[in-house]
Amino acid sequence: MTGSREPATTGSHEPATTLVRAVAAELRKTATLPASRGALAVAMLGSLGITVLNAVSVRNALRSGQPEQVGYTSPVEAAFSAFPLGTVGAVILGVVVISSEYTANSPDAGGGRQITATLTATPGRLALLTAKVAAAAVLVLATAAITIPACLALAHLIIGTPFPAATLGETAARAAGTALYWMLTGLIVLAITVLTRSGIIPLIAGIVNSSVVSVSILLTHLTSLAYYLPDLAGLRLHGDDPLDMFPGALDPLPGGLVMAAWTLGLLAVSATVFTRRDA
């Protein structure tokens, strides 16, 4: 008599379980890194600080009867004008998630790199990189979920203008777009750091391009194709440009799709390189 066989289920959920554990481990590791805490502080405290400065300037201009002294009088614009610092924080976090693995330990600890121990704990390289991407995305989005509403509330409190209910939907869309922009920027820099295995070049390039002199903006003077570069493609995810400084910028939906395509493409390239080359 032929015995019945139970369907084999043991281990069928192991890949998913391994990935979940890897994501949790990377979240804990990343959140405890001093550089990561610094990145989150830049995004949160920096944005709040600039919001205060912007809002005070607007309030003083309104009280003096000279609103023309400022580029805008809206508390919403006072808050959103501060959010480039959130992008800088996302850049730093995206770099640190990867570069910390390749930084040499102290001689007392053997002088090795963390990547060796990490790959021992999580042998699947694709799973490891996926976990790092997920950890970075979660931390950036969580930071945005706290920072953006806090900045908006603070700007309204300082300027003294009640929040207009008619613009609630538009403001919520801009907040979501800003959070998406921060996240995609952090993941783009993460992918580049995988390729360089060093955080120096991605960190400098990312911070300078986000806050000082954007190479992409300079390129717009040469060709309108520069608006399809990732940082400019997603520019209007923050909302319309109140000063009309970038008339050729893509609308939020197509711009967001272009920026997302850049992100996915760079992550795919970095995953291929990461899984094939030596640690």
The 8 nearest C-alpha neighbors of each residue, nearest first, counted from 0:
[[1, 2, 3, 4, 5, 6, 7, 8],
 [2, 0, 3, 4, 5, 6, 7, 8],
 [1, 3, 0, 4, 5, 6, 7, 8],
 [2, 4, 1, 5, 0, 6, 7, 8],
 [5, 3, 6, 2, 7, 1, 8, 0],
 [4, 6, 7, 3, 8, 2, 9, 1],
 [7, 5, 8, 4, 9, 3, 11, 10],
 [6, 8, 9, 5, 11, 10, 4, 12],
 [9, 7, 11, 6, 10, 12, 5, 13],
 [10, 8, 11, 7, 12, 13, 6, 5],
 [9, 11, 13, 12, 8, 14, 7, 16],
 [12, 10, 8, 9, 13, 14, 7, 15],
 [13, 11, 10, 15, 14, 16, 9, 8],
 [12, 14, 10, 16, 15, 11, 17, 9],
 [15, 13, 17, 16, 12, 18, 11, 10],
 [16, 14, 18, 17, 13, 12, 19, 20],
 [15, 17, 13, 19, 18, 14, 12, 20],
 [16, 18, 14, 20, 15, 19, 13, 21],
 [17, 19, 21, 15, 20, 16, 126, 22],
 [20, 18, 16, 22, 21, 17, 15, 23],
 [21, 19, 23, 17, 18, 22, 24, 16],
 [20, 22, 18, 24, 19, 23, 130, 17],
 [23, 21, 130, 25, 19, 24, 20, 26],
 [22, 24, 20, 26, 21, 25, 19, 27],
 [25, 23, 21, 27, 22, 26, 20, 28],
 [26, 24, 28, 22, 27, 23, 29, 131],
 [25, 27, 134, 23, 29, 24, 28, 30],
 [28, 26, 24, 30, 25, 29, 31, 23],
 [29, 27, 25, 31, 26, 30, 24, 32],
 [28, 30, 26, 32, 31, 27, 25, 96],
 [29, 31, 27, 28, 32, 26, 35, 36],
 [30, 32, 28, 29, 27, 33, 35, 36],
 [31, 33, 35, 29, 34, 30, 36, 28],
 [34, 32, 36, 35, 37, 31, 30, 38],
 [33, 35, 37, 36, 32, 38, 95, 92],
 [36, 34, 38, 32, 37, 33, 92, 30],
 [35, 37, 33, 39, 38, 34, 40, 32],
 [36, 38, 34, 40, 35, 39, 41, 33],
 [39, 37, 88, 35, 41, 36, 40, 91],
 [38, 40, 42, 36, 41, 37, 88, 43],
 [41, 39, 37, 43, 44, 38, 42, 36],
 [42, 40, 45, 38, 88, 39, 43, 44],
 [41, 43, 85, 88, 39, 40, 84, 45],
 [42, 44, 40, 146, 46, 45, 41, 39],
 [45, 43, 47, 40, 46, 41, 48, 42],
 [44, 46, 41, 48, 47, 43, 42, 84],
 [45, 47, 81, 49, 43, 48, 44, 82],
 [46, 48, 50, 44, 45, 150, 49, 43],
 [49, 47, 45, 51, 50, 46, 44, 52],
 [50, 48, 52, 81, 46, 51, 47, 53],
 [49, 51, 47, 78, 53, 48, 52, 81],
 [52, 50, 54, 48, 49, 53, 55, 47],
 [53, 51, 49, 55, 50, 54, 56, 48],
 [54, 52, 50, 56, 77, 51, 55, 49],
 [53, 55, 57, 51, 154, 56, 52, 77],
 [54, 56, 58, 52, 57, 53, 51, 59],
 [57, 55, 53, 59, 54, 58, 60, 52],
 [56, 58, 54, 60, 55, 59, 72, 61],
 [59, 57, 158, 55, 61, 60, 56, 54],
 [60, 58, 62, 56, 61, 57, 55, 63],
 [59, 61, 66, 65, 57, 63, 58, 62],
 [60, 62, 64, 58, 66, 63, 59, 65],
 [63, 61, 59, 64, 60, 58, 65, 66],
 [64, 62, 60, 65, 61, 59, 66, 58],
 [63, 65, 61, 62, 66, 60, 59, 67],
 [64, 66, 60, 67, 63, 68, 61, 62],
 [67, 65, 60, 61, 68, 69, 64, 72],
 [66, 68, 65, 69, 70, 60, 71, 64],
 [67, 69, 66, 65, 60, 70, 57, 71],
 [70, 68, 67, 71, 66, 57, 60, 72],
 [69, 71, 68, 67, 72, 242, 241, 66],
 [72, 70, 69, 73, 76, 57, 77, 241],
 [71, 73, 57, 74, 66, 69, 70, 76],
 [72, 74, 75, 76, 71, 77, 57, 160],
 [75, 73, 77, 154, 155, 76, 78, 72],
 [76, 74, 78, 73, 77, 151, 79, 154],
 [75, 77, 79, 78, 73, 74, 80, 71],
 [76, 78, 74, 53, 75, 80, 54, 79],
 [79, 77, 50, 75, 76, 151, 80, 150],
 [78, 80, 76, 81, 82, 77, 75, 237],
 [79, 81, 78, 77, 82, 76, 83, 50],
 [82, 80, 46, 79, 49, 50, 78, 83],
 [81, 83, 85, 84, 79, 80, 46, 86],
 [84, 82, 86, 85, 81, 87, 210, 209],
 [85, 83, 87, 82, 86, 42, 46, 45],
 [84, 86, 42, 88, 82, 83, 87, 89],
 [85, 87, 83, 89, 181, 84, 88, 90],
 [88, 86, 84, 90, 85, 89, 206, 91],
 [87, 89, 38, 42, 85, 91, 41, 86],
 [88, 90, 185, 86, 92, 87, 91, 181],
 [91, 89, 185, 87, 93, 88, 92, 205],
 [90, 92, 88, 94, 89, 38, 93, 95],
 [93, 91, 89, 95, 94, 90, 35, 38],
 [94, 92, 189, 185, 90, 91, 96, 188],
 [93, 95, 91, 189, 92, 198, 96, 97],
 [94, 96, 98, 92, 97, 99, 93, 91],
 [97, 95, 93, 94, 98, 99, 92, 29],
 [96, 98, 95, 99, 100, 94, 193, 192],
 [99, 97, 95, 198, 100, 101, 197, 94],
 [100, 98, 102, 95, 97, 101, 96, 113],
 [101, 99, 114, 113, 98, 97, 102, 112],
 [102, 100, 98, 112, 99, 114, 103, 113],
 [101, 103, 99, 100, 112, 98, 104, 113],
 [104, 102, 112, 111, 110, 101, 105, 113],
 [105, 103, 110, 111, 112, 108, 102, 106],
 [104, 106, 110, 108, 107, 103, 109, 111],
 [107, 105, 110, 109, 108, 104, 111, 103],
 [106, 108, 105, 109, 110, 104, 111, 103],
 [109, 107, 105, 106, 110, 104, 111, 103],
 [108, 110, 106, 111, 107, 105, 104, 112],
 [111, 109, 106, 104, 105, 103, 108, 112],
 [110, 112, 103, 104, 109, 113, 108, 105],
 [113, 111, 103, 101, 114, 104, 102, 115],
 [112, 114, 100, 115, 116, 117, 101, 111],
 [115, 113, 100, 117, 112, 116, 118, 101],
 [116, 114, 118, 113, 117, 112, 119, 278],
 [115, 117, 119, 113, 118, 114, 120, 112],
 [118, 116, 114, 120, 119, 115, 121, 113],
 [117, 119, 121, 122, 115, 120, 116, 114],
 [118, 120, 116, 117, 122, 121, 115, 114],
 [119, 121, 117, 118, 122, 116, 115, 21],
 [122, 120, 118, 119, 123, 117, 127, 21],
 [123, 121, 118, 119, 124, 120, 127, 117],
 [124, 122, 126, 125, 121, 127, 118, 274],
 [125, 123, 127, 126, 274, 122, 128, 118],
 [124, 126, 128, 127, 123, 129, 274, 270],
 [127, 125, 129, 123, 124, 128, 18, 130],
 [126, 128, 124, 130, 125, 129, 123, 121],
 [127, 129, 131, 125, 130, 126, 124, 132],
 [130, 128, 126, 132, 127, 131, 125, 133],
 [131, 129, 22, 133, 127, 128, 132, 21],
 [130, 132, 128, 134, 133, 129, 25, 135],
 [131, 133, 129, 135, 130, 134, 136, 128],
 [134, 132, 130, 136, 131, 135, 137, 129],
 [133, 135, 26, 131, 137, 136, 132, 25],
 [136, 134, 132, 138, 133, 137, 139, 131],
 [135, 137, 133, 139, 134, 138, 182, 140],
 [138, 136, 134, 140, 135, 139, 141, 133],
 [137, 139, 141, 135, 140, 136, 142, 134],
 [138, 140, 142, 136, 141, 137, 182, 135],
 [139, 141, 143, 137, 142, 138, 178, 136],
 [142, 140, 144, 138, 143, 139, 137, 145],
 [143, 141, 139, 140, 145, 144, 146, 138],
 [142, 144, 140, 146, 145, 141, 178, 147],
 [145, 143, 141, 142, 146, 140, 147, 148],
 [146, 144, 143, 142, 147, 148, 149, 141],
 [147, 145, 143, 149, 43, 148, 144, 142],
 [146, 148, 150, 149, 143, 145, 144, 151],
 [149, 147, 151, 150, 146, 152, 145, 144],
 [150, 148, 146, 152, 147, 151, 153, 145],
 [151, 149, 153, 147, 78, 148, 152, 47],
 [152, 150, 148, 154, 78, 153, 149, 75],
 [151, 153, 149, 155, 150, 154, 148, 156],
 [152, 154, 156, 150, 151, 155, 149, 157],
 [155, 153, 74, 151, 157, 54, 156, 152],
 [156, 154, 152, 158, 74, 153, 157, 159],
 [155, 157, 153, 159, 154, 158, 152, 160],
 [158, 156, 154, 159, 155, 54, 153, 55],
 [159, 157, 58, 155, 160, 156, 54, 154],
 [160, 158, 156, 157, 155, 161, 58, 154],
 [159, 161, 155, 158, 162, 156, 74, 157],
 [162, 160, 163, 159, 155, 156, 158, 164],
 [161, 163, 164, 160, 155, 167, 166, 74],
 [164, 162, 165, 166, 161, 167, 160, 170],
 [163, 165, 167, 166, 162, 168, 161, 170],
 [166, 164, 163, 167, 168, 169, 162, 170],
 [165, 167, 169, 164, 168, 163, 170, 162],
 [166, 168, 170, 164, 169, 165, 171, 163],
 [169, 167, 171, 170, 166, 172, 165, 164],
 [168, 170, 172, 166, 171, 167, 173, 238],
 [171, 169, 173, 167, 172, 168, 166, 174],
 [170, 172, 174, 168, 173, 169, 167, 175],
 [173, 171, 169, 175, 170, 174, 176, 168],
 [174, 172, 176, 237, 170, 238, 175, 171],
 [175, 173, 171, 177, 176, 172, 170, 178],
 [174, 176, 172, 178, 173, 177, 179, 171],
 [177, 175, 236, 173, 179, 174, 178, 237],
 [176, 178, 180, 237, 174, 179, 175, 236],
 [177, 179, 175, 181, 143, 180, 176, 140],
 [178, 180, 176, 182, 177, 181, 183, 175],
 [179, 181, 177, 183, 178, 182, 184, 176],
 [182, 180, 86, 178, 184, 179, 183, 89],
 [181, 183, 179, 185, 184, 180, 136, 139],
 [184, 182, 186, 180, 185, 181, 179, 187],
 [185, 183, 187, 181, 182, 186, 180, 188],
 [184, 186, 93, 89, 90, 182, 188, 183],
 [187, 185, 189, 183, 188, 184, 93, 190],
 [188, 186, 184, 190, 262, 189, 185, 183],
 [187, 189, 191, 185, 186, 190, 93, 192],
 [190, 188, 93, 186, 192, 94, 187, 191],
 [191, 189, 193, 187, 266, 188, 192, 269],
 [190, 192, 188, 194, 193, 189, 195, 187],
 [193, 191, 195, 189, 194, 190, 196, 198],
 [192, 194, 190, 196, 191, 195, 269, 97],
 [193, 195, 191, 192, 196, 269, 190, 272],
 [194, 196, 192, 197, 193, 191, 198, 200],
 [197, 195, 193, 192, 194, 98, 101, 198],
 [198, 196, 195, 98, 199, 192, 101, 200],
 [197, 199, 98, 94, 201, 202, 200, 192],
 [198, 200, 202, 197, 201, 203, 204, 94],
 [199, 201, 203, 202, 198, 204, 197, 195],
 [202, 200, 204, 198, 203, 205, 199, 192],
 [203, 201, 205, 199, 200, 204, 198, 206],
 [202, 204, 200, 206, 205, 201, 207, 199],
 [203, 205, 201, 207, 202, 206, 208, 200],
 [204, 206, 202, 208, 203, 207, 201, 209],
 [207, 205, 209, 203, 208, 87, 204, 210],
 [208, 206, 211, 204, 210, 209, 205, 212],
 [207, 209, 213, 205, 206, 212, 204, 210],
 [210, 208, 206, 207, 205, 213, 87, 211],
 [209, 211, 207, 208, 206, 83, 212, 87],
 [212, 210, 207, 208, 209, 213, 206, 214],
 [213, 211, 208, 207, 214, 210, 209, 216],
 [212, 214, 208, 216, 215, 209, 211, 217],
 [213, 215, 217, 216, 208, 218, 212, 207],
 [214, 216, 218, 213, 217, 225, 219, 228],
 [217, 215, 219, 213, 218, 214, 225, 220],
 [218, 216, 214, 215, 219, 220, 213, 221],
 [217, 219, 215, 220, 221, 216, 225, 214],
 [220, 218, 222, 216, 225, 221, 223, 217],
 [221, 219, 218, 217, 222, 216, 223, 225],
 [220, 222, 218, 219, 223, 217, 225, 224],
 [223, 221, 219, 224, 220, 225, 218, 226],
 [222, 224, 225, 219, 226, 247, 221, 220],
 [225, 223, 226, 222, 227, 219, 228, 218],
 [226, 224, 227, 219, 223, 228, 218, 215],
 [227, 225, 231, 224, 232, 228, 248, 223],
 [228, 226, 232, 225, 224, 229, 231, 257],
 [227, 229, 225, 226, 231, 232, 230, 215],
 [230, 228, 258, 232, 231, 227, 261, 233],
 [229, 231, 232, 233, 228, 234, 258, 184],
 [232, 230, 234, 226, 233, 229, 228, 227],
 [233, 231, 254, 227, 229, 226, 234, 230],
 [232, 234, 254, 255, 231, 236, 235, 258],
 [235, 233, 231, 236, 232, 237, 230, 248],
 [236, 234, 238, 237, 251, 233, 239, 250],
 [235, 237, 176, 251, 238, 233, 234, 177],
 [238, 236, 235, 177, 173, 176, 234, 174],
 [239, 237, 235, 173, 236, 240, 251, 176],
 [240, 238, 235, 241, 237, 243, 236, 250],
 [239, 241, 243, 242, 238, 244, 245, 235],
 [242, 240, 243, 239, 71, 244, 76, 70],
 [243, 241, 244, 240, 70, 245, 71, 239],
 [244, 242, 240, 241, 245, 246, 239, 247],
 [243, 245, 242, 246, 240, 241, 247, 248],
 [244, 246, 247, 248, 243, 240, 242, 216],
 [247, 245, 248, 243, 244, 240, 249, 242],
 [248, 246, 245, 249, 226, 223, 219, 244],
 [247, 249, 245, 246, 226, 250, 232, 231],
 [250, 248, 254, 232, 251, 253, 247, 235],
 [249, 251, 254, 252, 253, 235, 248, 236],
 [252, 250, 236, 235, 254, 255, 253, 249],
 [251, 253, 255, 254, 250, 256, 236, 249],
 [254, 252, 256, 255, 250, 251, 257, 249],
 [255, 253, 232, 233, 249, 251, 257, 256],
 [254, 256, 233, 258, 252, 253, 257, 251],
 [255, 257, 259, 253, 254, 258, 260, 252],
 [258, 256, 260, 254, 259, 255, 253, 232],
 [257, 259, 229, 255, 261, 260, 256, 233],
 [260, 258, 262, 256, 261, 257, 255, 263],
 [261, 259, 257, 263, 262, 258, 264, 256],
 [262, 260, 258, 264, 259, 263, 265, 229],
 [263, 261, 259, 187, 265, 260, 264, 266],
 [264, 262, 266, 260, 265, 261, 267, 259],
 [263, 265, 267, 261, 266, 262, 260, 268],
 [266, 264, 268, 262, 267, 263, 190, 269],
 [265, 267, 269, 263, 190, 268, 264, 270],
 [266, 268, 270, 264, 265, 269, 263, 271],
 [269, 267, 265, 271, 270, 266, 264, 272],
 [268, 270, 266, 272, 271, 267, 190, 273],
 [271, 269, 273, 267, 268, 272, 266, 274],
 [272, 270, 268, 269, 274, 273, 267, 275],
 [271, 273, 269, 275, 270, 274, 276, 268],
 [274, 272, 270, 271, 275, 269, 276, 193],
 [273, 275, 271, 272, 124, 270, 276, 125],
 [276, 274, 272, 273, 271, 277, 270, 278],
 [275, 277, 273, 272, 274, 278, 271, 270],
 [276, 278, 275, 273, 274, 272, 115, 114],
 [277, 276, 114, 115, 273, 118, 101, 274]]
